[in-house]
Each structure stands twice: as C-alpha cells, then as structure tokens.
Amino acid sequence: MARFNLDKGERFNLTKDNESLNFLRVDLSWEGEGDLDAEAFMLTEDGIIDDNADFVFYNSERRTLLFDGTGSELDYMKNVKEAPYDRNQFGSKKNWKNQTAPLSTDDALVGSFDDLGSDDEDGEESGETMRLDLNRVRPAITEIDFTVTIHNAPGARPITFRDVKNPRIVITNIESGEEICSYNLKEKFSSETAVIAGAVKLNDDGDWEFEAVGKGFDGGLQTLVDLFT
C-alpha cells in the first residue's frame, strides 16, 4: 500500500526528501469491460509536445525491448535504449511492436505494452505500466501527463468512464520497491472516454512532484492529441 493516498488536486513532492529517487514505475489500473489504453504526454512549458516521440502510446514508432522479468527492473531501466525495426531480427513490423514498448525521445519514459482488457462485464482488474527515469528527462520537459483512453470498436456497445470501476494510479520507487503515492479516481464520470489520471511536474524549486489530476474529456485519444499539440 502506498505511503500517501492523494485526493484530486493534491501534490506529492517526489524528489525533495528522496535524493536517490530516479526510477519510477507508474501503474494505471481499472476494472470493467472494454479496451482501455494508457498513454503519456511529455510536455514543454507551453503545454505541448515538441517531438512526436514524446507522445508515448501503444502505436509509437520509437520503441525499446520489453521488460521480460528475467533480470531486475532497475537494471532494465538503467540500460534502456531504442530498438529500431530490423526485419532480420523481428521478421515483421507486427512482431516488432509485439516485442517492444513505446519509448520517448530522450529514453526517459518507457510506455506500456497494450493490455486489451476484459470482455467480462463484471470486470476483472486490468492495467498498464509505464516506467520513468527522472535523470534522463530532457531539460525542455516540465510536465508528464499520464492518461487513459477508451477505444470503442465500430459496431460495439459504446463504453465510457461511467462503465469503468476503481480507476487508480500508483507511483512506485523501482529501486526500493516501495509504493510512494497513489490516487483513486472517485470522480462521477459520464460520457468521458479520455482521462488525465495524474501528472509528474517540475515545481518552481526544480523538484519533481506528482499531482492527482482526474480530469475527463469526451472524444477519446484524439481529444488529448489535439489538446497537447
């Protein structure tokens, strides 16, 4: 259980009292039917992405090998590097994307492998994981927004965040394995199909803070892309 459970709008300073805190795991989880996807937007002071690879999502073209659990998560993050498509190594682009994870421009943020979710209306817990190396975040980036969007297939019953139960974001120190802070989104969503769950932001003192955001939007992923570009 996380040391600090935040309410909407609250912030937790990640670096002030944690000089060795560099590597974070960001877990987003939920219950319910449907295909939900986790994304991240690495933003400049203007609140936009200035490089396409700083929109880190399941279909990103800049990628790294997946963490396969055979070594330590910390060693994995220390050695993250781009794994470009190589037909001799991966065969097809489909295989390449199935064996890799999205990667930001500066190698700081490793995105999530796509969890296609559950078709069970009662809803088993699903979720996606992203990993962040604060030391590698390039100087132009002042905010990283972690989002969840719903993909509604043509002809399927439309799902919104009204149908999603127990959405939650948890920040963990990879080096110690300790859950630092969490945020349970208790908002009464209705027609929203995109949510900014939380954000890691630089404050005026140059410290990284986590903010519980919980802001919903209609229009799915495209609405967020339009917002941040």
C-alpha positions as CSV (number, residue, x, y, z in Angstrom):
1,M,0.0,0.0,0.0
2,A,1.3,3.4,-0.9
3,R,2.5,5.7,1.9
4,F,0.4,8.6,0.7
5,N,-3.1,8.3,-0.8
6,L,-3.9,11.6,-2.6
7,D,-7.2,13.4,-3.3
8,K,-7.8,15.2,-6.5
9,G,-5.6,18.3,-6.9
10,E,-3.1,17.3,-4.2
11,R,0.6,17.1,-5.0
12,F,3.4,15.0,-3.6
13,N,7.0,16.1,-3.8
14,L,8.9,13.1,-5.3
15,T,12.4,14.5,-5.0
16,K,12.7,16.9,-2.1
17,D,13.3,14.2,0.5
18,N,14.4,11.5,-1.9
19,E,17.7,12.4,-3.3
20,S,18.2,8.8,-4.7
21,L,14.8,8.6,-6.3
22,N,15.4,8.4,-10.0
23,F,13.4,5.5,-11.3
24,L,9.6,5.4,-11.1
25,R,7.0,2.8,-12.0
26,V,3.6,4.2,-12.9
27,D,0.8,1.7,-12.7
28,L,-2.6,2.5,-14.0
29,S,-5.4,0.0,-13.2
30,W,-9.1,-0.3,-13.6
31,E,-12.0,-2.8,-13.6
32,G,-14.6,-3.2,-16.2
33,E,-15.2,-4.2,-19.8
34,G,-13.7,-2.6,-22.8
35,D,-10.3,-1.8,-24.3
36,L,-8.6,0.9,-22.3
37,D,-5.1,2.2,-23.2
38,A,-2.6,4.1,-21.1
39,E,-0.5,6.9,-22.7
40,A,1.9,9.6,-21.6
41,F,2.4,13.1,-23.0
42,M,5.8,14.7,-22.2
43,L,5.1,18.5,-22.3
44,T,7.2,21.7,-22.6
45,E,6.5,24.9,-20.7
46,D,4.0,25.7,-23.4
47,G,1.9,22.6,-22.5
48,I,2.6,20.8,-25.8
49,I,4.7,18.0,-27.2
50,D,7.5,19.3,-29.4
51,D,8.6,15.9,-30.7
52,N,6.3,13.2,-32.0
53,A,8.1,10.6,-29.8
54,D,7.1,12.5,-26.7
55,F,3.6,11.2,-27.3
56,V,4.2,7.8,-25.8
57,F,1.4,5.3,-26.7
58,Y,0.9,1.8,-27.8
59,N,1.5,2.5,-31.5
60,S,4.6,4.7,-31.1
61,E,7.2,4.3,-33.8
62,R,10.1,4.8,-31.4
63,R,10.4,1.7,-29.2
64,T,12.6,-0.4,-26.8
65,L,12.6,-4.0,-25.9
66,L,10.1,-5.1,-23.3
67,F,11.0,-5.8,-19.7
68,D,10.7,-9.6,-19.7
69,G,11.2,-10.2,-15.9
70,T,14.4,-12.2,-16.3
71,G,16.6,-9.5,-14.7
72,S,15.9,-6.7,-12.3
73,E,13.6,-3.9,-13.2
74,L,16.2,-1.4,-12.1
75,D,18.9,-2.9,-14.4
76,Y,16.4,-2.8,-17.2
77,M,15.8,0.9,-16.8
78,K,19.5,1.7,-16.5
79,N,20.1,0.1,-19.9
80,V,17.1,1.2,-21.9
81,K,17.9,2.1,-25.5
82,E,16.0,2.3,-28.7
83,A,15.3,-0.9,-30.6
84,P,14.6,0.1,-34.2
85,Y,12.7,-2.1,-36.5
86,D,15.0,-4.7,-38.0
87,R,13.5,-7.3,-40.4
88,N,16.3,-9.8,-39.8
89,Q,15.7,-9.6,-36.0
90,F,11.9,-9.3,-35.8
91,G,10.6,-10.5,-39.1
92,S,7.5,-8.3,-39.5
93,K,6.6,-4.9,-38.0
94,K,3.8,-6.6,-36.2
95,N,6.2,-8.9,-34.4
96,W,8.4,-5.9,-33.7
97,K,5.6,-4.0,-32.0
98,N,4.6,-7.1,-30.0
99,Q,8.1,-7.5,-28.7
100,T,8.8,-3.8,-27.8
101,A,7.4,-1.0,-25.8
102,P,7.0,2.7,-26.7
103,L,10.0,4.9,-25.9
104,S,10.2,8.7,-25.5
105,T,12.7,10.9,-27.4
106,D,15.1,11.1,-24.5
107,D,14.9,7.4,-23.5
108,A,13.4,8.6,-20.1
109,L,9.9,7.1,-20.4
110,V,9.1,3.5,-21.4
111,G,5.4,3.2,-22.3
112,S,3.1,0.3,-21.8
113,F,2.5,-2.8,-23.7
114,D,-1.1,-2.8,-24.8
115,D,-3.5,-4.6,-22.4
116,L,-6.5,-5.3,-24.5
117,G,-8.7,-5.6,-21.4
118,S,-11.6,-7.8,-20.5
119,D,-14.9,-8.6,-22.2
120,D,-16.3,-9.6,-18.8
121,E,-19.0,-7.2,-17.9
122,D,-18.3,-7.8,-14.2
123,G,-14.7,-6.8,-15.0
124,E,-11.5,-8.3,-13.9
125,E,-8.8,-5.9,-12.9
126,S,-6.8,-4.7,-15.9
127,G,-4.0,-2.3,-16.2
128,E,-0.9,-1.0,-17.9
129,T,2.6,0.0,-16.6
130,M,4.9,2.8,-17.6
131,R,8.4,3.4,-16.3
132,L,10.3,6.7,-15.9
133,D,13.9,7.7,-15.4
134,L,13.8,11.2,-14.0
135,N,17.5,11.8,-14.7
136,R,17.1,11.2,-18.4
137,V,14.2,13.7,-18.9
138,R,15.5,16.3,-21.2
139,P,15.5,19.9,-19.9
140,A,12.8,21.1,-22.2
141,I,10.2,18.9,-20.5
142,T,8.5,20.3,-17.4
143,E,5.4,18.1,-17.2
144,I,4.5,14.5,-18.0
145,D,0.8,13.7,-18.1
146,F,-0.4,10.1,-17.7
147,T,-3.6,9.3,-19.4
148,V,-6.1,6.5,-20.0
149,T,-8.4,6.4,-23.1
150,I,-11.2,4.0,-24.2
151,H,-11.1,2.5,-27.7
152,N,-14.6,1.7,-28.9
153,A,-14.6,-0.7,-31.8
154,P,-17.1,0.0,-34.7
155,G,-20.4,-1.7,-34.0
156,A,-19.6,-2.5,-30.4
157,R,-21.6,-1.1,-27.5
158,P,-20.0,2.3,-26.6
159,I,-18.1,2.3,-23.3
160,T,-17.4,5.4,-21.3
161,F,-15.7,6.0,-18.0
162,R,-19.1,5.7,-16.4
163,D,-18.6,2.0,-17.0
164,V,-15.1,1.8,-15.5
165,K,-14.7,0.9,-11.9
166,N,-11.9,1.7,-9.5
167,P,-9.6,3.6,-11.8
168,R,-6.3,4.1,-9.9
169,I,-2.7,5.4,-10.5
170,V,0.2,4.3,-8.3
171,I,3.7,5.6,-8.2
172,T,6.5,3.2,-7.1
173,N,10.2,3.7,-6.4
174,I,11.7,1.0,-8.7
175,E,15.0,0.9,-6.7
176,S,13.4,0.2,-3.3
177,G,10.2,-1.4,-4.5
178,E,8.2,1.0,-2.2
179,E,4.9,2.4,-3.3
180,I,5.3,6.1,-2.8
181,C,1.9,7.6,-3.5
182,S,-1.4,6.7,-5.2
183,Y,-4.6,8.3,-6.4
184,N,-8.0,6.6,-6.6
185,L,-10.1,8.5,-9.1
186,K,-13.5,9.0,-7.4
187,E,-15.0,11.3,-10.0
188,K,-18.5,10.8,-11.3
189,F,-17.7,10.3,-14.9
190,S,-20.5,10.1,-17.5
191,S,-19.8,10.5,-21.3
192,E,-16.0,10.8,-20.9
193,T,-13.7,8.5,-23.0
194,A,-10.4,10.0,-22.0
195,V,-8.9,10.9,-18.6
196,I,-5.8,12.6,-17.4
197,A,-5.2,10.4,-14.3
198,G,-2.1,12.2,-12.9
199,A,1.0,14.2,-13.8
200,V,4.6,14.4,-12.8
201,K,5.5,18.1,-12.9
202,L,8.5,20.3,-12.1
203,N,7.8,22.9,-9.4
204,D,9.4,26.3,-9.1
205,D,12.2,24.8,-7.0
206,G,13.2,22.4,-9.7
207,D,11.7,19.4,-7.8
208,W,9.5,16.8,-9.4
209,E,6.0,16.4,-8.0
210,F,3.2,14.1,-8.6
211,E,-0.2,15.7,-9.0
212,A,-3.5,13.8,-8.8
213,V,-5.5,15.2,-11.7
214,G,-8.6,13.1,-12.5
215,K,-9.8,15.3,-15.4
216,G,-12.1,13.7,-18.0
217,F,-12.8,14.5,-21.7
218,D,-15.2,13.4,-24.4
219,G,-13.7,12.4,-27.7
220,G,-11.2,9.8,-26.7
221,L,-7.5,9.8,-27.6
222,Q,-7.8,12.3,-30.4
223,T,-9.1,15.0,-28.0
224,L,-5.9,14.6,-25.9
225,V,-3.7,14.7,-29.0
226,D,-5.5,17.9,-30.1
227,L,-5.0,19.4,-26.6
228,F,-1.3,18.8,-26.4
229,T,-0.2,19.6,-30.0
